[in-house]
Amino acid sequence: MAYTIRRPAAADAPALAGLHVATWQQTYEHLLPEGFFTEEHRRKRQGMWEHILGQEREDFEVRLAEQDGEPLGFAFSGPSVPTAKSVPPRERQLFCLYVLQSGHGTGVGQDLFNGVLGEEAAMLWVEPGNPRAISFYRRNGFEFDGTEQTDPGTPRIVEARMLR
């Protein structure tokens, strides 16, 4: 599979939002209430990406993978965000890494990961019922530290923290 990876520009926010929603549908739809993926949800994702891509911050790393000019996957890392219960155990956080199912097993996920994180010490949150993601992160040196959280916006999705 031929693909390219690049730093997205602000103009890529709509495409990233669509890709973000599509990958969440493929990954989490069974854990989310019916009707979760509304037009309002897509607009919020677009607003999020407009905000991220509109900032000139050297500490953010975002990569977009494309195949034949169509979005295939993306990754985003930056400074760790504290939770209400704890200070981050690492300075860097992988916020998201998603690839459409058609790109699974092609190496695009690893290339995106390398582009935003490389070998840095970092933390991430993963849904414990996602064995594919967990296996990927373990291959990249991450292990669970026993910390879990839920997001009020997605209460049926538990996130478990992994560190390396």
BELWO-V225182 format. One record per residue. N is the residue number from 1. RES is the residue in one small letter. PSI is psi in radians with two decimals (999 if undefined). Layout:
N&RES&PSI, N&RES&PSI
This chain:
1&m&2.17, 2&a&2.31, 3&y&2.85, 4&t&2.66, 5&i&2.34, 6&r&2.93, 7&r&2.18, 8&p&2.70, 9&a&2.96, 10&a&-0.59, 11&a&-0.25, 12&d&-0.05, 13&a&-0.80, 14&p&-0.71, 15&a&-0.73, 16&l&-0.71, 17&a&-0.79, 18&g&-0.74, 19&l&-0.71, 20&h&-0.82, 21&v&-0.79, 22&a&-0.74, 23&t&-0.60, 24&w&-0.68, 25&q&-0.77, 26&q&-0.56, 27&t&-0.72, 28&y&-0.02, 29&e&-0.63, 30&h&-0.28, 31&l&-0.09, 32&l&2.65, 33&p&2.62, 34&e&2.42, 35&g&0.13, 36&f&-0.69, 37&f&1.31, 38&t&3.00, 39&e&-0.63, 40&e&-0.71, 41&h&-0.78, 42&r&-0.71, 43&r&-0.67, 44&k&-0.71, 45&r&-0.71, 46&q&-0.74, 47&g&-0.70, 48&m&-0.83, 49&w&-0.61, 50&e&-0.73, 51&h&-0.86, 52&i&-0.85, 53&l&-0.33, 54&g&-0.11, 55&q&2.40, 56&e&1.44, 57&r&2.12, 58&e&-0.36, 59&d&-0.07, 60&f&2.40, 61&e&2.13, 62&v&2.38, 63&r&2.55, 64&l&2.24, 65&a&2.41, 66&e&2.57, 67&q&2.12, 68&d&0.69, 69&g&0.02, 70&e&2.41, 71&p&2.36, 72&l&-0.58, 73&g&2.94, 74&f&2.79, 75&a&2.62, 76&f&2.22, 77&s&2.81, 78&g&-2.94, 79&p&2.43, 80&s&2.59, 81&v&2.20, 82&p&2.68, 83&t&3.04, 84&a&-0.41, 85&k&-0.27, 86&s&2.76, 87&v&2.43, 88&p&2.38, 89&p&-0.13, 90&r&2.65, 91&e&-0.45, 92&r&2.54, 93&q&2.36, 94&l&1.92, 95&f&-0.68, 96&c&2.59, 97&l&1.90, 98&y&2.43, 99&v&2.38, 100&l&2.62, 101&q&-0.56, 102&s&-0.31, 103&g&-0.01, 104&h&2.40, 105&g&0.15, 106&t&-0.19, 107&g&-0.16, 108&v&-0.67, 109&g&-0.76, 110&q&-0.72, 111&d&-0.68, 112&l&-0.80, 113&f&-0.87, 114&n&-0.61, 115&g&-0.48, 116&v&-0.27, 117&l&-0.69, 118&g&-2.28, 119&e&0.14, 120&e&2.57, 121&a&2.40, 122&a&3.02, 123&m&2.84, 124&l&2.88, 125&w&2.36, 126&v&2.58, 127&e&2.13, 128&p&-0.26, 129&g&0.34, 130&n&1.37, 131&p&-0.55, 132&r&-0.83, 133&a&-0.76, 134&i&-0.78, 135&s&-0.76, 136&f&-0.87, 137&y&-0.65, 138&r&-0.71, 139&r&-0.43, 140&n&0.29, 141&g&0.15, 142&f&2.58, 143&e&2.65, 144&f&2.53, 145&d&0.08, 146&g&-0.03, 147&t&2.34, 148&e&2.75, 149&q&2.86, 150&t&2.66, 151&d&2.25, 152&p&-0.49, 153&g&-0.32, 154&t&1.15, 155&p&-0.31, 156&r&-0.02, 157&i&2.01, 158&v&2.44, 159&e&2.33, 160&a&2.42, 161&r&2.41, 162&m&2.54, 163&l&2.70, 164&r&999
